[in-house]
Amino acid sequence: MDQFSTNYLIGVIEGLPRPPMGLLSRYFTTIIEETSEEIHFDKSIRYRLMAPFVSPLVAGRIMEERGFTTETFKPAYLKSKTPLDPTRAVKRVAGEKIGGAYSPQDRDRLRIAATLADHIAYIDRRLEWMAAQVLLGGSVTVSGDDYPTVVVNFGRDADLTITLSGNDLWSDETNSDPLGNMHDWSILAMQQEAGAPIVDYIFAPDVFKNFRKHPKVEKRLDLRREVGAEIRVTPTKEEGLQFMGTVDGFNIWTYQAWYEDTIGTLTPFFASGTVVGATPAIEGVQHFGAILDVEALRAMRYFPKSWTEDDPSRRFVMTQSAPLIVPGRVNASLKASVL
């Protein structure tokens, strides 16, 4: 098989090791690849009705079928494109012994695999950024070159974005009550989302540093167990997300993922002072629209391709994706600014 064909490159991508992204791997685990360029997602209407009591001798009470609405969105593309300099094929690659051990063809294969690994990492980091936006605010802002800015608002209740002030700030160790806040917020989320309890609280690093030594917390924080799981003896492998312990039935995590913008500035996904409450019951989905390319025209999470230009002679490798991160239960998350 031609090592530059799309089918070969797809096989390379499928064999690449990829460290799981923290938020995606815990809260947005379902993957749906659309057969059209538009993404479709449903918003269910959740009721809190109880079944009524009736006599066994009368007809059953009519209960309306739960409804839903379907939203449609045409996603922006992610296009990572890298030119491969042909002169690099005759030079030693990283890790190759001095003097060379590979043929130029071998080096080309290694460079393609490394390039595709970079592309997938870039795309996954953008997906993780979208997941963070959903958890922080219940919406995603899509904006880029030649793509009009669009805010995809999933309709999270405004009460689930919380800002503490004055004596309630967790930095006030005398008057604040972090655990009381966390219980109140979990109840609030259950009220808004028909019984989806908050089981995880995810802290920016500065928040956890303050939280763990708070006099109302430090003696109650269990640094060993995860709710509903065995004792953890090794750190989590998800990028950015680290399990720290439990308190009052909540899993406590820190989140330290960063991204680099177009001018090279490192920015944290979670701003200083941020706490996110969430649950895997958010039913998060990674949606991918079909790629409109004559070699694709099908549902694909990542679409790689390669081609050459003659003057100057060089090969391009490009990977495309058309994603949107969607919460099935948007009110099963919340964000609080606590410092």
N, C-alpha and C positions, 0 to 999 in steps of 0.2 A: 504493500500500500504506500502511496505517495506520502512522505512524512510531512508534507505541507498541506495536504488535503484537509477539508473541514472535518470529515469523519475521523481522520487520524488525530487531529487536534482535540476533538471531543473526547476521544479515548485518553489522551494525555491528561486533560482536565479531570476526568473521572478518577484517574490514578494518583492525582496530586494529594499529598497530606495537607489538611487545612485545619488549623486550630479553631475550635468553636468560638464564636463571638458570644459574650456573656448574656446580653439581653435577648438576642435572637434565639439562642439555644434553650433559654428557660421559658420565655413568654410568647415566642412567635415560632412555634415548631412545625406548624402545618405549611406545606408548600403547594401552591396551586399554579399550574402553568396554563395560561389561557391559549385558546386557539385563534383568538382575534387580537387586534392591537389594543382594544379597550379591555380594561379590567372591570369586572363586575363583582360587587360585594353586597351582601344583604344586611339589613338592619332589622332584627326581630323586635316585635312588640311584646314585652314581658308583662304578664299580669300577676297580681297577688291575690286572686280570688281563691276562696275555699269552696270545696264541693258542698252544695246545700243539702240539708236533711229533708227528705220527703217520705211520704208513706209508701210502703211497697205496693200499695194498691192503685197508685196514681202514676201517670206518665212521668218519665224523666224530665228534669229541668234542662232547658236549652242552654248550652254553654258555647259561646262563639269560638270558632277556631282561631288560634293565635295568628295574627297577620305579620307581614314584613314588607319592607320597601327595598327596592334594589337600586343601588347607586352605580353609575358608570363613570369611569375616569380613564383618559388616554394618557399614559405615563410618559414622562421624559425618558430619553435613552441615556444610558451610561455607555460611553465609548472610550475605552482605553486603547490607544494605538501607539506602537513602538516600532521605529525603524531599526533593522539589524544591519550593522555595518559589515560588509563582506570581508573586510580585512581582519575582523576579529576571529574569523574561522581558522586562520593560520597562526594565531597567538594562543598561548596557554590560558586556559580558563581557571577560575578560582578553584583551588583544591587539587589541580593537576600537578604532578611532580615537575620539578625543574627539568627542562630539556624536552618536556612533552611526552605524553603517553597516548594521546587520542589522535584520530584522524580528523581532518577538517569536517567531515560529515558527522562524526561523533560530537564534535564541539557544537555544530549547528543544532543537533538534537538537544543537547544540554542547554543551550542558550534559549531555544524555543520553550522548553519545559520551565526554565527559570522565568522567562518573560510571562508565560501564561500564569504561573504562580503569583507573580506580582499583580497581574491584572485582576485575578480572582480576589486577592487580598484587598485591592482598591475598591472593588465592587462590594465585597462583604463589609468593609468599613463604612461605606455609604449606607448599606442596609442597616447596620448597627446604629448609625446616626439617626436614621428614620425611626427606628424602634425607640431610641431615646426620646425623640420629639413626641412620639405618641404617648409614652409614659409620663413625660413632663407636662404636656399641655393638651393631650387629646386631639392633636392635629399634626399635619405635616405640611411644611412650606416647600414647594418645588419651584426652583428658579435656576436659570442657567443661560448660557449663550444661545440666542435665537429661540429661547423658550420663555413665554410670558410667565411671570410669577403667578402661581396658583396656590391657594391655601386649601388643602383638603381637610375640612373640619368634620370630625367624626361625632361631634355633638356631646362632648363630655360636660357634665353638670358643672357650672361655674363654682359651686361650693367646694369642689374637689381640688381647687387651686388655692392654697392657704398661705398666708403670710403672717408670721408672728411678729409682735412688737413689744416694746417696753419690758415689763417684768416677766412676760411669757417667753422671751427669748431664752434658749437653752443655755446661753452663756451666763445667765443669772442663776447661779447654783442655789440660791436661797429661796427664790420665789417660783421658779419654773418647775414644771412637772412633765418631763418628756414621756414617761410611760402613760400618764393620764391622757396626754395628747394623742398618743398612738392608739390607745383603746377607743377614744372618741372618734378618731378619724376612721378606724376600721368599722365602727358602727355606722358612721355616715356613708361609707362606701356600700355597706350592705343595704342601707335604706334606698340608695339611689340605683343599685344594680340587682335588686330582687334576690338578695341572699348570697352574693359572692364575697366572702370574707377576705380581708387582707391577711395574707400569711407571711409576706416578706416585707421588710423595710430595708431599703438600700440607701446607704449614706455616702455623700461625698466625704473624702478622707478627713477633712477638718471637722466635720460633724461627728464622726465616730470618735475622734480623739477627744472631743468635748464630752460626748455621750458616755464613754466607758468609765470616766472618772467622776461623773455627776453623782453626788451623794445619794440620790434617790434611785440610782441604777447600779452602781459598781458592785454591790453585794448580791445582786439578783441576776447578774449577767452570767450565763453558763457558756463558757468558751469552747465547749467540746461537741455538743450535739446539735443536729439539725432536726427540726420537728418532723416526725414520721420517718426518720432515717437512722441508720447505724451511726455510731461514733465515727467522725471523720478523723483519719490519721494522716491524710495527705491533703495538700491544698487543692482547690478546684482548678481545673484546666481551662475553664472558659476565660477568654481574654477580657481583662478589666474587672471581672466579677470575682470577689473573694468572700467565702463564707467566714464569718467571725464568731458566731455563737447564737444562742437563743435567749430570749427573755420574755416572760409572761405569755408563752405560746407563740411568739413571733420569731421567724428566722431573721437574723441580722447579717447584712452583707455590706461590704464596701465596694465602691465602683470607681476605678481609676483609669478608665480608657481615655485616650487622647487622640486627636486627629490633627493633621497638618493642613492648613489652608493653602490657597494658591500662591501666597507670598512667603510660605515657609513658617508661619506662626503656629506654634503648638497651642491647642485649645482643648480644655477638658470637655467631655460630653456632658458632665454634670457640673454646674457652676458651684463655686464655694457656697457653703451654707445650705445645700440642697438635700432634702430627703424625699425619696419616692416610695410610696406604698404600692404593692402590686400582688398579684396572684397568678399562677399558671392558668387559673380558670378564666383569665381574660380572653382565652380562645384566639390568640393572635395568629395571623396568617401572613405568609410571604407570598404575595401575588406577583406573577410575571406575565406581561403581555407578550404576544407573539412578535418576533423580530421580522420586520419587513425588509428582507434581503432575498434576492433571487435564489441564494443557496440555502436559505432557512425556510421562511414562510411556514413556520410551525411553532408549537409551544416549546420554549426552551428557557431554562434559567440563565444559562450563559451560552452565547453563540460566538465561537472563535472562527476566524478566517485568516488567510494569508495570501499575499500577492506580491508581485515584483514590479519594480520600475526599472527601465533600461538606462536612463541617462540623468543623473549618475546611477549606476547599478546598485540596487539595494532591495532588501525584502522588508515588507511590513507585516506585522502581526497585530491583529485587533480583536478585542473581545467586547461584545455588546450585551446589554441587559436592559430590560424595561420593567423596573420593579415598583411596587408600592407595598408598604407595610400597613396592615389593617388589623385593628382590634375587633374581635367579635363582640366583646362586652366592654365598651369604652369606659364605663363607670366603675370597672373593676381595677382602677388605678387612681392614684392621687399624687399631688406634688405639694410639698411644704417647704417654705424658706424659714429656717429656724435659728439662724445666727445673725 
